[in-house]
C-alpha cells in the first residue's frame, strides 16, 4: 500500500510512541492482517490513521507489544457492554413500597393542584410512568396479578377501573389527603340518594368519605359556584 502525503496524524494507537510522521490509513487489509497477527486493537476502525511505526508493529512485524495491547483492549472492552445490564435491572424497577410512595406523592400533588381523578387504568399508569419510568414494573405486576389476559373485554374494562381504585385506596391509606376517588364515589352515592348511614359504613371501610365530609365538600363547591356566577 503506497504512502499518501495528504494523510495527517495523529496516530490513533494509544500506545503509540509518537516517533513517526509517516501516516497510513487503516484499510480492510490492515484489519485482517492485524487480526490474524492478534495485534489489532479493537478500538481502531476502518479509515483511522496510524503511523508507520504502529503499522509495522501491527502488520509487518507483529510485535509482542502490540499483541499484548490488543489482548488488553479485548479484555478491557468486553465487560463494558454488560456492565450496564445489572444497573438497568437495579434502576428499572421499584419495590411495592417504593411504588406506593411515588404514586401517593404524585396523587397528593395532583389533588393539591385540583387536577381531576383519573379513572382509566392506562391513563393512570401513563401519567404515573411519566413521573417515574421505573413504575412500569409496578403496574406490570399489578396488571398481571389480576390475570386480566384470561378475562373478556368487558370484564377487563371493569377490572381496569378497579385497579385504579385500588391504587387510590392504598395511597389514601398512606396519605389521608389523597382522597379524590373516595370523594367522587361518595358524591355519586349521595346524588343517588344513598342514606348517610350506608355512606358512613362504606367510609369506615375506606371506600368513600364520610357523609359529613361529603356535605362539607358540596357546600364548598356550591359556594365556589355562587362566587363565580
Ligand atoms: Zn503510532
Boltz pocket constraint, residues with backbone or C-beta under 6 A from the ligand:
constraints:
  - pocket:
      binder: B
      contacts: [[A, 11], [A, 12], [A, 13], [A, 16], [A, 17], [A, 18], [A, 50], [A, 51], [A, 52], [A, 53], [A, 54], [A, 55]]
      max_distance: 6.0
